[in-house]
Amino acid sequence: MNTDRVYFPNLNGLRFIAALLVIVHHIEQLKYIYGMPNDFSSSFVQIIGELGVILFFVLSGFLITYLLLEEENRTNTIAVKNFYLRRILRIWPLYFLIVILALFLIPNISMFTLPNYDRVRVYENLPSKIFFYTFFLPNLVSPLLGVVPYASHLWSIGTEEQFYLIWPLLLKTVKKYRLWLMFVIVFGYLLFARALFSSRTDFIPLKYELNAFWQTFNIASMGIGGFFALLLHSKHTALKLFLNNYLFYFALGFTSILLYRGVYFPNLLVNDLKFPYLYKEFYSIWFGIIILNFAANKQILFNLEQKPIKYLGKISYGLYMYHPIAIVAALQTTRWLGTPADILIYPLSLALTVALAGFSYKYFESYFLNFKTNYSTISSGEVR
């Protein structure tokens, strides 16, 4: 099938930055688990892992929304079935490979056994874990069944798949009031989250399980990304407000300072408990402004189009999926050599992660990606 291609500059670079934030968080977390000197307790390390994933979510909301709108503009429809097939070819092969490795291979390799997470513990509730991973509910595995090392980060892939399942249907159904749809999604998500934190909703069946799911669903962040995509695609008059050099530089500097200082902002307390929402939407808005300007503002001075950064962004899915394996391999190597931790762990973790992701992209993922053009009218990225 012939395809028209949409390419936004700098977004691959942002994908790499998002993956890097998650990797740094997990390096410090795994150093903590192994009893090595670490900075896992620092507020910066504590928030960058989740916010790196939130940046991925806003990017997904922005790019997927724009591509679906462009497909509709050029073909007068959104081919939902083809959208699902493209996502299957991109996500499923590597996702299920990691699931198989984490559940059936790695638990039998002593080098990769984490403290307090031996084979017996991993295999507890195994049928239920297999069920949740198979049907793309990995975001329920850790809170309901226990952590599965090397697969716990797949919660975000489950969130992405749940987003992919409903998003084209929403856009195809709601055509006239799509900007309002984004507001309804964001505020509806937050209101329901607030309701789940109230004791007045204790009558809801399976409330604990529903709350565990809702904490990771994060469709509001994707809706914020979709909002900025709608502004750009429709050339809305409000675009002038957000596609702005001064606002971009402020957003970039302000967000960088907040991340560096590990600011969990705003701190909203509900019944003396920190309400674990809203701050993600707060960061999502700033991420959305940054994404919009990196993608469409030709006057900004920052450029993430250097070949190494673009390549790392292109393989960012693999960076995200393989990095726990690479980090543990680096930690074990460091312990075996008796080398001071930070001298070797960071460069070796990153090198092994890039090597695994690059090999996987070239020799495994690309086989499936080559079939995507059979189901594509609009594609993203530069011509391969």
N, C-alpha and C positions, 0 to 999 in steps of 0.2 A: 504494500500500500504506500502511495506517495505521501510524504509528510511535510507539513510546514513547520518550521522550527522557530521556537521562541527562546531567546538566550538573554538572561540577565547577568551582567558582569558582577563579580565580587561575591556572589552567593556561594560558590564552592569554597571560597576562602572563609566565609562565615561558618559553613558546615565544619570545616577543620577546626576553627576556634571553639565551636560548641563541643566537638569531640575531645579536644585538648582539655577543656575544663573538666569534663567527666573523668578523663584519664588521670589528671592530677589528683582529683578527689579520691579515686580508687587506689592510687599508689599510696597515699597517706593512710587510707583506711586499712589496706592490707599490711602495711608496716605496723600499724597498731595491733592488728589481729595476730601477727607473728611476734609481738613483744619487742619490736625494734624501735629506736628513737623515731619520733614522728611528730607531725603537726596536725594530726587529725582533729584535735580539740579546738583549733583556731576557727574563728567565725568565718574567715575567708574560705577555708577548705570545706567547712560544713555546708555552705550554701552553693558553692560553684558546681557541684555535681548535679543537683536538681535543676539549677538555673541553666546549666549547659543543655540539659534535656528540654527545658522550656524554650530555649532558643531554637532547638530543632523543631519543636512543635509550631512555633510562630512561623518559621521558615516553611514548614509543610502547609500550614494554613494559607500563607501568602501564595506560594507557587502553585499548589493544587487548585486553589480557587481561580487564579488568573488563567491557568491552562484550560480549565473547564469552561470559563467564560469565553475564552478565545475560540475554543472548539465550537461552542454554541454560535458564536458570531459568524464563523466561517461555514458551518454546516447546518445551521438552524436547529440543532438538537445537541443533546449530551448523550453519547453512547455509553450508557452505564455498564453494560456487559463488557465492552472493550476496556473501559477504565478498570474494572475488577481484574481482568486478565493481565493488564499491564502491571498492576500492583502485585499480583500473584507472582509473576515472573521476576519482579524486582526483589520482593521481600521473602517469599516462602523458602526458596532453596537454602539460603544461608541461615535463616531462622531455624529450620528443622535440622540442619547440620549441627548447629550449636546445641539444640535440645538433645539430639542423639549423643553428642560428645559429653554433655554435662550429666546426663542421666545414666549412660551405659558404658562409656569408655573411661573418662577421667576419674570417676570414683575408684577405679581399679588400679590407678597409677599412684603409688605412694608419694612420689615427688610433688604431686599436685593436691595432696590431701591437706586441707586447711585445719588448723587447731580447732578441735571440738566439732568438726564437720566430716567425720569419717564416713565410710561406705554405708554403715548401718544407719546412720542418721539421714543420709541422703535418700536411702531407699524406704524410709518411713512414709506411709501413705502414698506409695509409688503409683498405684492405679489412679488415684485422684490427681496426682501431679501430672501424669501422662494425659489425663482427660483435659485438664485446664490448659496445658501447653498445646495440645492438639487443636483445641477449639479457640485458640487465641484469647485466653483469659489468664495469661501469665501474671497480670497485675493482681491476681487473687492468690497466687501460690504462696508468696512470702507471708502475708498477714494471716492466712488461714491454715497453711500446711507446713510452714517452715522454710527457711532459706535453702535454696539449691545453689551452691557455689558454681560460678561460671555460667549460670543461667538467670540469676536474680535480676540482672540488668535488662532482661528481656521484657520486663513489665512495660517499658516504654514502647516496645514494638507492638505489644497488645493494644496499647492506647492508640497508636497510629492505625492499626488495622480496624479498630472500632470506629475511628474517625473516617477512614476510607469507606467503610460500609455504608455510612449514612450520608456523607457529604454530597456526593453527586445526586442522590435522590432529593435532598433538601433544595439544592440549587435548581434542579430540573422542575421541582414542584412550585417553588416560590420564585417568581420572576420579577414582579413589579416592585416589591418592597424588600429587596435583598439587604440593603443597609440596615433596615429595621430588624431583619432576621438576625443579623450579627449582634445587635444590641440585645435582642430577646435571648439569644444563646448565652451571651456573657452574663447578663443579669439573672437569667433563669438558673444558670449553673450555680451562681453565688448564693442565690436565695435558697435553693434546695440544699446546698452545702450547709448554710446557716441553720436550716430546719433540722438537718441530721445531727447537729451539735446540741440541739435543745432536748431536754428531758421530756418535753411535751409530745415528742414524736416516738416515744418508746413503744408505742402500740404497733408500729410498723413491723410486719414480719421480716425476719432476717435483716434487721436494721444494722447490726454490726457488719455483716457481709456487704450490705449495700454501701455503707459508709467507707469500708475499705476499698471498694471499687471506685466510689466517687472521688476519693482523694487522689486517685491516679488517672482519672478519666481526662481531665485537663482540656476539655473541648473549648473552654473559654479562651485559652491561649491561641488555639487554632482559629477561633472566631475572630480574635483580634487581628491575626495575620490575614484572614479573609476580608476583614473590613478595609485594610490598606490596599489589598489587591483590587477590591471593588472600586475604591477611589481612583486608583491608577487606570484600570481598564476603562472606566466610564468617563475619565478625564473630568471628574467631579470638581465643582468650583472650590470645594474644601481642600482639594489637592494642593493649592497654593500655600495653604497654612502649614502643611506637613512636609512638602517637598521644598525645603528651605535650608540654605547653607547654615545660617545661624542656629536654627533649631537642631540640625544634624550634629554640628560640633558640640553644642550644649548636651544633647542626648548622649553622644559618645563619651564625653568627658564625665558627665554626671553619673552615667551607668558604670563606667570604669571605676570611679571612686567608690560608689556603693558596693560594687563587687569586691574591690580590694579591702575595704573596711568590713566586709561581711555583714552588711546592714540587712537585717530582716525587717523590711519596712513596707507598709506600716505595721506596727505591732498591735494587732487587734485582739483584745482579750474577750473571751466569751465564757462566762461562769468560771473565771479565774484560770482558764486554759487558753493557750495561744491558738488562735483560730488559723489553721494551716492553709488558708486560701487568701485571696485578695492580694497578698504580696506577690504571688506569681503573676497575677493579672497586672499589677503595678509595673513589674519588670517587663511583662509582655508588651505593654504599650510603648515603652522606650525601645525595646528590641524591634518592634514594628516600625517605628520611625527610622531607626538605623537601617533596617532592611530595605525600606522603601527608598531611602536616599542612596544607599549603595547600589540598588538595582536601577534607579531611573534618574538620578541627579548627576548630570555630566559635568557639573562645575565643582564638585568636591575634590579635594586634593589627595585624599586617601585612595589607595589602589591595592586591591587584593588579587590582581590578575597575574602575578608572577607565576611562572610555570610550576615551580615546586609546590607553592601554596594551592594552585588550582588542582594539581595532581592529588595532593593530600585530601582536598575537598571531594574530589571525584571518588576516592576510595574510602570516604568517611564512614559509610555504612559498615565496611569491614573493620575500620579502626575501632568503631564502637563495639562491634560484636566480638572481636578477638582479644581486645586489650586485657581482660582479666587473666587469660591464659598467659599472655606475654609478661604481664607484671609478676605473676607468681614464678615464672621461669627465671626472670631477672632477680627476684628476691632470693630464690634458692641458689642461684649462681653466686650472688654476693655473699651469702652466708658460707658457701663452700670455699670461696676464695679468701674469706676473712677480710674483705675490703670494707672500709668505712661506707656506710649505707648510701648516702646521697651522692657520693662520687661516681658510683656505677649504676645505681638503680634507675635514675631518670633517663640517662642516655640509652641504657640497655633496654629498658621497658619500651621506650619510644621506637628504638630501632627494630626490636622484635615485633612490635605491633604493626609498624609500617611494612615490614617484610611479609608477615602473615597476610595482612590486608591486600597488599599488592599482588602477591601470588594468588590469593583467592579470587581477586577481581579478574586477573588475566586468564586463569586456567579453570575457574569454576563459575563465577557469577556471569562472566561475559557470554558463556554458552547460552544461558537463559535470556540475557539481555538482548541478544541478537534476534530473538523472536518477537520482541516488543513492537518492532516496526510493522508487524503484520496486523496489529490492533491499534495503530496510532494514526490519528489525523493531525494532531498537534503534538510536537515533541519539545522537550526542553534540552538546553545544553548546546554546545558547539557541535558542528559536524565531526563525527569521529573519523 
